[in-house]
Amino acid sequence: MCGIIGIVSKDKFSIKNTLLKGLKRLEYRGYDSCGYVTSEGLLNKRIGVINPLIESVDESQTTKTAISHSRWCTPAPRERYGLLG
């Protein structure tokens, strides 16, 4: 099962402690890839489960608008979706 969380706020929120921990709460089991993008154009994506993505984000990173996703493995190879680079 894939997961998507988006947040639009009048106040800045923590990417790590709000957006990605919200995505983690949707976690069902292991994932093929995950990532997020902010309205400022900050993009971060990883192959694998959510925890390494969370650990890679500095706690000081904030935004007012962002969306995050986790992708459950499908039969198609990851290369087909541009997830390797």
N, CA and C atoms as a LAMMPS dump frame, in Angstrom:
ITEM: TIMESTEP
0
ITEM: NUMBER OF ATOMS
255
ITEM: BOX BOUNDS ff ff ff
-5.0000000000000000e+02 5.0000000000000000e+02
-5.0000000000000000e+02 5.0000000000000000e+02
-5.0000000000000000e+02 5.0000000000000000e+02
ITEM: ATOMS id mol type element x y z
1 1 1 N 0.845 -1.164 0
2 1 2 C 0 0 0
3 1 3 C 0.895 1.232 0
4 2 1 N 0.658 2.147 -0.921
5 2 2 C 1.401 3.402 -0.975
6 2 3 C 0.782 4.399 -0.003
7 3 1 N 1.56 5.389 0.37
8 3 2 C 1.068 6.418 1.277
9 3 3 C 1.395 7.796 0.741
10 4 1 N 0.493 8.736 0.928
11 4 2 C 0.714 10.123 0.529
12 4 3 C 0.223 11.018 1.653
13 5 1 N 1.041 12.017 2
14 5 2 C 0.622 13.019 2.964
15 5 3 C 1.036 14.379 2.418
16 6 1 N 0.121 15.318 2.463
17 6 2 C 0.399 16.682 2.056
18 6 3 C -0.032 17.63 3.155
19 7 1 N 0.73 18.705 3.33
20 7 2 C 0.403 19.693 4.352
21 7 3 C 0.512 21.081 3.749
22 8 1 N -0.517 21.887 3.981
23 8 2 C -0.513 23.309 3.647
24 8 3 C -0.837 24.034 4.939
25 9 1 N 0.038 24.95 5.356
26 9 2 C -0.12 25.608 6.645
27 9 3 C 0.214 27.093 6.528
28 10 1 N -0.439 27.915 7.33
29 10 2 C -0.081 29.336 7.353
30 10 3 C 1.219 29.555 8.118
31 11 1 N 1.579 28.618 8.995
32 11 2 C 2.825 28.686 9.764
33 11 3 C 3.787 27.614 9.27
34 12 1 N 5.07 27.886 9.364
35 12 2 C 6.062 26.889 8.969
36 12 3 C 6.003 25.682 9.903
37 13 1 N 6.24 24.516 9.333
38 13 2 C 6.277 23.28 10.107
39 13 3 C 7.557 22.524 9.777
40 14 1 N 7.935 21.609 10.643
41 14 2 C 9.143 20.814 10.474
42 14 3 C 8.912 19.708 9.438
43 15 1 N 9.787 19.655 8.45
44 15 2 C 9.693 18.58 7.456
45 15 3 C 9.907 17.231 8.14
46 16 1 N 10.901 17.173 9.017
47 16 2 C 11.237 15.916 9.677
48 16 3 C 10.179 15.492 10.691
49 17 1 N 9.828 16.388 11.587
50 17 2 C 8.969 16.01 12.715
51 17 3 C 7.475 16.053 12.422
52 18 1 N 7.079 16.703 11.36
53 18 2 C 5.652 16.765 11.041
54 18 3 C 5.338 15.986 9.77
55 19 1 N 5.927 16.387 8.649
56 19 2 C 5.619 15.751 7.364
57 19 3 C 6.052 14.286 7.338
58 20 1 N 7.326 14.019 7.598
59 20 2 C 7.83 12.658 7.444
60 20 3 C 7.386 11.721 8.56
61 21 1 N 7.221 12.236 9.752
62 21 2 C 6.697 11.364 10.816
63 21 3 C 5.224 11.055 10.559
64 22 1 N 4.508 11.963 9.888
65 22 2 C 3.14 11.672 9.452
66 22 3 C 3.127 10.579 8.409
67 23 1 N 4.069 10.629 7.473
68 23 2 C 4.186 9.573 6.464
69 23 3 C 4.515 8.239 7.133
70 24 1 N 5.381 8.274 8.115
71 24 2 C 5.758 7.054 8.842
72 24 3 C 4.539 6.412 9.512
73 25 1 N 3.619 7.238 9.994
74 25 2 C 2.407 6.697 10.639
75 25 3 C 1.535 5.935 9.648
76 26 1 N 1.662 6.245 8.365
77 26 2 C 0.899 5.536 7.336
78 26 3 C 1.575 4.231 6.91
79 27 1 N 2.801 4.025 7.377
80 27 2 C 3.583 2.873 6.943
81 27 3 C 2.872 1.569 7.303
82 28 1 N 2.808 0.699 6.324
83 28 2 C 2.162 -0.6 6.5
84 28 3 C 3.212 -1.703 6.613
85 29 1 N 4.211 -1.641 5.769
86 29 2 C 5.347 -2.56 5.787
87 29 3 C 6.451 -1.937 4.939
88 30 1 N 7.447 -2.702 4.531
89 30 2 C 8.565 -2.142 3.775
90 30 3 C 8.143 -1.491 2.474
91 31 1 N 8.897 -0.52 2.049
92 31 2 C 8.575 0.206 0.827
93 31 3 C 9.729 0.163 -0.146
94 32 1 N 9.408 0.36 -1.396
95 32 2 C 10.375 0.384 -2.48
96 32 3 C 11.091 1.731 -2.524
97 33 1 N 10.374 2.807 -2.261
98 33 2 C 10.971 4.139 -2.296
99 33 3 C 10.072 5.125 -1.566
100 34 1 N 10.638 6.295 -1.266
101 34 2 C 9.876 7.343 -0.609
102 34 3 C 10.561 8.681 -0.877
103 35 1 N 9.844 9.758 -0.651
104 35 2 C 10.44 11.066 -0.868
105 35 3 C 9.469 12.182 -0.537
106 36 1 N 9.955 13.412 -0.706
107 36 2 C 9.105 14.576 -0.489
108 36 3 C 9.594 15.74 -1.342
109 37 1 N 8.727 16.711 -1.52
110 37 2 C 9.071 17.963 -2.181
111 37 3 C 8.32 19.087 -1.476
112 38 1 N 8.984 20.249 -1.367
113 38 2 C 8.37 21.413 -0.73
114 38 3 C 8.03 22.465 -1.77
115 39 1 N 7.266 23.454 -1.372
116 39 2 C 6.901 24.537 -2.286
117 39 3 C 8.125 25.371 -2.681
118 40 1 N 9.195 25.279 -1.895
119 40 2 C 10.437 25.983 -2.238
120 40 3 C 11.295 25.193 -3.232
121 41 1 N 10.844 24.002 -3.585
122 41 2 C 11.565 23.172 -4.541
123 41 3 C 12.578 22.223 -3.921
124 42 1 N 12.563 22.092 -2.61
125 42 2 C 13.452 21.147 -1.936
126 42 3 C 12.926 19.737 -2.187
127 43 1 N 13.736 18.905 -2.809
128 43 2 C 13.35 17.547 -3.181
129 43 3 C 14.316 16.566 -2.539
130 44 1 N 13.778 15.512 -1.944
131 44 2 C 14.597 14.473 -1.332
132 44 3 C 13.891 13.154 -1.57
133 45 1 N 14.572 12.194 -2.172
134 45 2 C 13.962 10.881 -2.411
135 45 3 C 14.989 9.796 -2.129
136 46 1 N 14.485 8.657 -1.722
137 46 2 C 15.336 7.533 -1.344
138 46 3 C 14.716 6.227 -1.845
139 47 1 N 15.586 5.292 -2.147
140 47 2 C 15.135 3.926 -2.408
141 47 3 C 15.104 3.223 -1.059
142 48 1 N 14.027 2.505 -0.795
143 48 2 C 13.918 1.744 0.439
144 48 3 C 12.885 2.317 1.39
145 49 1 N 13.022 1.942 2.649
146 49 2 C 12.038 2.282 3.677
147 49 3 C 12.161 3.747 4.117
148 50 1 N 11.233 4.192 4.95
149 50 2 C 11.102 5.602 5.315
150 50 3 C 12.153 6.078 6.316
151 51 1 N 12.578 5.244 7.251
152 51 2 C 13.494 5.699 8.308
153 51 3 C 14.769 6.368 7.803
154 52 1 N 15.484 5.827 6.793
155 52 2 C 16.677 6.515 6.311
156 52 3 C 16.375 7.911 5.738
157 53 1 N 15.216 8.074 5.138
158 53 2 C 14.818 9.39 4.647
159 53 3 C 14.64 10.35 5.821
160 54 1 N 13.948 9.916 6.851
161 54 2 C 13.743 10.755 8.034
162 54 3 C 15.085 11.149 8.644
163 55 1 N 15.988 10.184 8.763
164 55 2 C 17.295 10.445 9.366
165 55 3 C 18.153 11.396 8.537
166 56 1 N 17.894 11.478 7.23
167 56 2 C 18.704 12.338 6.354
168 56 3 C 18.295 13.811 6.414
169 57 1 N 17.178 14.11 7.058
170 57 2 C 16.652 15.476 7.069
171 57 3 C 17.07 16.194 8.352
172 58 1 N 17.573 17.401 8.201
173 58 2 C 17.951 18.227 9.344
174 58 3 C 16.688 18.749 10.031
175 59 1 N 16.68 18.751 11.34
176 59 2 C 15.492 19.177 12.09
177 59 3 C 15.141 20.642 11.874
178 60 1 N 16.094 21.435 11.396
179 60 2 C 15.832 22.861 11.193
180 60 3 C 15.114 23.154 9.872
181 61 1 N 14.971 22.157 8.995
182 61 2 C 14.307 22.384 7.709
183 61 3 C 12.799 22.526 7.915
184 62 1 N 12.277 23.672 7.482
185 62 2 C 10.85 23.952 7.628
186 62 3 C 10.276 24.443 6.311
187 63 1 N 8.958 24.403 6.215
188 63 2 C 8.246 24.877 5.038
189 63 3 C 6.803 25.153 5.427
190 64 1 N 6.059 25.752 4.521
191 64 2 C 4.625 25.956 4.74
192 64 3 C 3.777 24.997 3.897
193 65 1 N 4.392 24.425 2.853
194 65 2 C 3.661 23.528 1.953
195 65 3 C 4.582 22.412 1.482
196 66 1 N 4.127 21.168 1.614
197 66 2 C 4.936 20.029 1.17
198 66 3 C 4.049 18.811 0.954
199 67 1 N 4.572 17.896 0.167
200 67 2 C 3.905 16.616 -0.056
201 67 3 C 4.969 15.524 0.023
202 68 1 N 4.577 14.383 0.582
203 68 2 C 5.491 13.261 0.735
204 68 3 C 4.783 11.982 0.306
205 69 1 N 5.574 11.005 -0.141
206 69 2 C 4.978 9.749 -0.603
207 69 3 C 5.849 8.57 -0.205
208 70 1 N 5.222 7.431 -0.131
209 70 2 C 5.93 6.157 -0.051
210 70 3 C 5.339 5.258 -1.132
211 71 1 N 6.192 4.504 -1.794
212 71 2 C 5.761 3.671 -2.916
213 71 3 C 5.98 2.209 -2.563
214 72 1 N 4.926 1.452 -2.632
215 72 2 C 5.001 0.013 -2.417
216 72 3 C 5.45 -0.646 -3.716
217 73 1 N 6.269 -1.65 -3.611
218 73 2 C 6.849 -2.327 -4.763
219 73 3 C 5.77 -2.901 -5.69
220 74 1 N 5.958 -2.667 -6.961
221 74 2 C 5.1 -3.247 -7.996
222 74 3 C 5.982 -4.1 -8.898
223 75 1 N 5.402 -4.849 -9.81
224 75 2 C 6.218 -5.703 -10.675
225 75 3 C 7.174 -4.943 -11.591
226 76 1 N 6.919 -3.651 -11.842
227 76 2 C 7.783 -2.89 -12.748
228 76 3 C 9.106 -2.556 -12.068
229 77 1 N 10.19 -2.572 -12.813
230 77 2 C 11.488 -2.238 -12.215
231 77 3 C 11.563 -0.763 -11.82
232 78 1 N 12.346 -0.461 -10.765
233 78 2 C 12.481 0.912 -10.276
234 78 3 C 13.019 1.844 -11.356
235 79 1 N 13.902 1.342 -12.215
236 79 2 C 14.496 2.182 -13.251
237 79 3 C 13.43 2.798 -14.157
238 80 1 N 12.354 2.101 -14.354
239 80 2 C 11.287 2.565 -15.232
240 80 3 C 10.668 3.867 -14.714
241 81 1 N 10.681 4.071 -13.419
242 81 2 C 10.06 5.246 -12.824
243 81 3 C 11.07 6.312 -12.418
244 82 1 N 12.321 6.161 -12.827
245 82 2 C 13.341 7.16 -12.543
246 82 3 C 13.709 7.245 -11.068
247 83 1 N 13.604 6.157 -10.334
248 83 2 C 13.855 6.186 -8.893
249 83 3 C 15.314 5.99 -8.526
250 84 1 N 16.155 5.744 -9.516
251 84 2 C 17.561 5.485 -9.206
252 84 3 C 18.44 6.704 -9.435
253 85 1 N 17.912 7.831 -9.702
254 85 2 C 18.805 8.96 -9.91
255 85 3 C 18.158 10.207 -10.235
